[in-house]
Amino acid sequence: MSYGKKAAERLANKTILITGCSSGIGEAACLELAEVTPNIKLIITARRVEKLEALKTKLESEYAGIKVLAKALDVSKLETIEPFIAGLPQEFADIDILVNNAGLALGKEPVGEVALNDVVTMFQTNVLGLITLTQTVLPIMKKKNSGTIVSIGSIAGLVAYEGGSIYNACKASVRFFMDALRKELISTKIRSILISPGAVKTEFSNVRFRGDEAKADSVYKGTEPLTAEDIAEVIVFAITRRENLVVAETLVFPNGQASPFHIYKNE
């Protein structure tokens, strides 16, 4: 995809930290960024180290000049976030762009039947980890009065649905956090960007249904959902705009979707 003549120039020499890079949107975003210009420094993080190493190998073998640091990070373990940032090699320490992508949903039980462990895991991953990482990286950006923070939200943060109470609450929290952050940063050149996808086919549903592939596949049966690459393109478009342009909040649907309840199924 072409992002305009100046996109590569605007990304050149930037240090970009992306969470949740072992698959899906995070992985796709890394590859899309490298396509725009390999003249970047990527910090790729996730829990699954072997997947990160495979992505690092792919990036370095296919894009000459790119610099990649692959490092395990589980954002739900809040106490590890500050040491992670403090321990970055000097070459990667001056972060210009943060993409908060790591997230998950667990189950679709109604209120009253949601396991406490699932509630804690969803909030620590989707909300507290995102907030902690943002608060840790923000001083780096404030010091130079420059930077971009992107968080991946969801239609679930705008419209609640049955069986999604905890995930809805998490993504609504992210939306309002990013909105408040944007207001706090209006006197700076730091951008707060929220991208909220609708139906996207990744490992998300497999995780939600705890590896039950039949249930995961049924979510998209008869539909044409978005792909991880679609959302990666939106991320890259947003961060390659000129510094004074903020794609503040974007809701992204496939053509056959208008809400969590309005999805055309060709069955």
Secondary structure, 3 states (H helix, E strand, C coil): CCCCCCHHHHHCCCEEEECCCCCHHHHHHHHHHHHHCCCCEEEEEECCHHHHHHHHHHHHHHCCCCEEEEEECCCCCHHHHHHHHHCCCHHHCCCCEEEECCCCCCCCCCCCCCCHHHHHHHHHHHHHHHHHHHHHHHHHHHHHCCEEEEEECCHHHCCCCCCCHHHHHHHHHHHHHHHHHHHHCCCCCEEEEEEEECCECCCHHHHHCCCCHHHHHHHHCCCCCECHHHHHHHHHHHHCCCCCCCCCEEEECCCCECCCCCECCCC
